[in-house]
Amino acid sequence: MTKQERINFIIRTLKELYPKIPIPLNHKDPYTLLIAVLLSAQSTDARVNIITPLLFKKADNPYDMVKLSVDQIRDIIKPVGLSPMKSKGIHGLSKILIEEHNGQVPKSFEALEALPAVGHKTASVVMSQAFGIPAFPVDTHIHRLMYRWNLSNGKSVTQTEKDAKRLFPRELWNELHLQIIYYGREYSPARGWNLDQDIITKTVGRKSVINAYYKSQKKS
């Protein structure tokens, strides 16, 4: 298979498996998505989806959020982890949205990444999922699978994002990054991986990864 044939196979297989792609984090607008994505750092989407209704019941917009203290926010979001940093970020970015953006979430990478606790990945998710602007946010699943599929060297998330944007058509980025996440969770996890069920890696995967998998199976 040429690289292009491998890319086409990946796109086709993901489309067949995930023709409709739900957004993993529950939200109702760009602001609630921004907060949910910020909370998801080093946590799970499932846990965030349990906590956000409790937070949004008290404040689902920046004007209500700044009425809460950092400590009040922290008490609510504690179960998702990193609550001291995240609560300061949520309060701080809400204040900036009011003062500099009329209470609206800005539609640019530069403005989003200037907000407290908002990195490139968070900005990419918001641009993609809230505004439909092409972006390719790379999480642990995408980083792992791009390496397993021999499409990136796995040395950094930044490199993985560059490779994904170079290899996949721009008009597919927004749905593709979600399809890869769902595929990684279901068929190609970091632990408890069964290569026989992972049709994409089995078909186009990096030879060293496949050989290492079968070697480990023999040992166990």
C-alpha positions in Angstrom: 0.0 0.0 0.0 1.2 3.5 -0.8 0.9 6.2 1.8 -2.1 7.7 0.0 -3.8 4.3 -0.2 -3.3 3.9 3.6 -4.8 7.4 4.2 -7.8 6.5 2.0 -8.3 3.2 3.8 -8.2 5.0 7.2 -10.7 7.7 6.1 -13.0 5.1 4.5 -12.9 2.7 7.5 -13.6 5.5 10.0 -16.5 6.8 7.9 -18.1 3.4 7.9 -17.6 2.9 11.6 -18.6 6.4 12.7 -21.0 8.0 10.0 -22.4 10.3 12.7 -20.0 11.7 15.3 -21.4 13.0 18.6 -19.3 15.6 20.4 -18.0 13.9 23.5 -18.4 16.8 25.9 -21.9 18.0 26.8 -22.4 21.7 26.1 -25.0 24.2 24.8 -22.8 27.0 23.4 -19.2 28.1 22.8 -18.7 29.2 26.4 -19.9 26.0 28.0 -17.8 24.0 25.5 -14.7 26.1 26.4 -15.2 25.4 30.1 -15.8 21.7 29.5 -12.7 21.3 27.4 -10.6 23.2 29.9 -11.9 20.8 32.6 -11.2 17.7 30.5 -7.4 18.2 30.8 -6.0 15.0 32.5 -9.5 13.9 33.2 -12.1 11.8 31.3 -15.0 13.1 29.2 -17.4 11.0 31.3 -16.3 12.6 34.5 -16.4 16.1 33.1 -20.0 15.4 31.8 -21.0 14.6 35.4 -19.5 17.8 36.9 -20.4 20.4 34.3 -24.2 20.3 34.9 -23.4 21.1 38.6 -21.2 24.0 37.6 -23.5 25.3 34.8 -26.5 25.2 37.1 -24.8 28.0 39.1 -23.1 29.7 36.1 -23.4 28.9 32.4 -22.1 32.2 31.2 -19.1 34.5 32.1 -21.3 37.1 33.8 -22.6 34.6 36.4 -19.2 32.8 36.6 -17.4 35.8 37.8 -20.0 36.2 40.6 -18.6 32.9 42.0 -15.3 33.0 43.9 -12.4 30.9 42.7 -12.9 28.7 45.8 -16.6 28.2 45.0 -15.7 27.1 41.5 -12.9 24.9 42.9 -15.2 23.1 45.3 -17.6 22.1 42.4 -14.9 21.0 39.9 -12.6 19.2 42.4 -13.5 15.6 41.1 -12.0 16.3 37.7 -8.6 17.0 39.1 -6.2 20.0 38.8 -8.9 22.1 40.4 -6.7 24.9 41.8 -5.4 25.7 38.3 -8.6 25.1 36.5 -10.8 27.2 38.9 -8.4 30.2 38.6 -8.4 29.7 34.8 -12.2 29.6 34.6 -12.7 32.7 36.7 -9.9 34.6 35.0 -11.0 33.8 31.4 -14.6 34.7 32.2 -13.4 38.1 33.5 -11.4 38.6 30.3 -14.3 37.5 28.0 -16.5 40.2 29.7 -13.8 43.0 29.6 -12.4 42.3 26.2 -14.9 40.3 24.1 -18.4 41.5 25.2 -18.9 38.2 27.1 -18.5 36.2 23.8 -15.9 33.4 23.1 -13.6 34.8 20.4 -13.3 33.0 17.1 -9.5 33.1 16.7 -6.7 30.9 17.8 -4.7 33.9 19.0 -7.5 35.3 21.2 -8.4 31.9 22.6 -4.8 31.0 23.4 -4.4 34.4 25.2 -7.0 33.3 27.8 -5.8 31.8 31.1 -5.5 28.0 31.2 -6.3 27.8 27.4 -3.6 26.0 25.4 -3.5 25.2 21.7 -5.4 21.9 22.0 -8.3 23.5 23.9 -8.4 26.4 21.4 -8.4 23.9 18.5 -11.3 21.9 20.0 -13.3 25.1 20.4 -12.5 26.4 17.0 -13.5 23.0 15.5 -16.5 22.0 17.5 -18.0 25.3 18.4 -17.3 27.3 15.3 -16.8 24.7 12.6 -13.4 26.2 11.7 -11.0 23.4 10.5 -8.6 22.4 13.2 -7.0 19.1 14.3 -6.7 19.0 18.1 -4.4 16.1 19.1 -5.2 14.1 22.2 -3.5 11.0 23.6 -5.6 8.7 21.3 -4.7 10.6 18.1 -1.0 10.9 19.1 -0.9 7.1 19.8 -2.7 6.1 16.6 -0.8 8.4 14.3 2.3 6.6 15.5 0.8 3.1 15.3 -0.4 3.8 11.8 3.1 5.0 10.8 1.9 8.5 9.9 3.9 10.3 12.5 7.1 9.7 14.5 5.4 10.1 17.9 8.1 12.5 19.2 5.7 15.3 20.0 2.0 16.3 19.9 3.1 19.3 17.8 4.7 17.1 15.2 1.7 14.8 15.2 -0.7 17.7 14.5 1.5 19.0 11.7 1.6 15.5 10.1 -2.2 15.0 10.5 -2.9 18.4 8.8 -0.4 17.6 6.0 -1.8 14.1 5.3 -5.6 14.4 5.7 -7.8 16.7 3.6 -8.6 20.0 5.4 -12.3 19.6 4.9 -12.3 16.3 6.9 -10.2 17.5 9.9 -13.2 18.4 12.1 -14.9 15.0 11.8 -11.7 13.0 11.4 -10.2 14.0 14.8 -13.3 12.8 16.6 -13.5 9.6 14.6 -9.9 8.8 15.5 -10.6 9.4 19.2 -13.6 7.1 19.2 -11.7 4.5 17.2 -8.8 4.7 19.7 -11.1 4.2 22.7 -13.0 1.3 21.1 -10.5 -0.6 19.0 -6.9 0.6 19.7 -6.5 1.6 23.3 -3.2 2.0 25.1 -4.0 -0.9 27.5 -5.9 -4.1 26.9 -5.3 -3.7 23.1 -6.4 -6.6 20.9 -4.8 -6.1 17.5 -7.1 -8.7 15.9 -10.0 -6.3 16.5 -8.0 -3.3 15.4 -8.6 -3.5 11.6 -6.8 -0.2 10.8 -3.6 -0.9 12.6 -3.6 -4.5 11.4 -3.9 -3.3 7.8 -1.7 -0.2 7.7 0.2 -0.3 11.0 3.9 0.3 11.7 5.7 -3.0 11.3 7.7 -2.6 14.5 4.5 -1.9 16.5 2.8 -5.0 15.1 5.9 -7.2 15.7 6.2 -5.9 19.3 2.5 -6.7 19.9 2.8 -10.3 18.7 6.1 -10.7 20.6 4.3 -9.6 23.8 1.4 -12.0 23.2 3.8 -14.9 22.9 5.4 -14.0 26.3 2.0 -13.8 28.0 
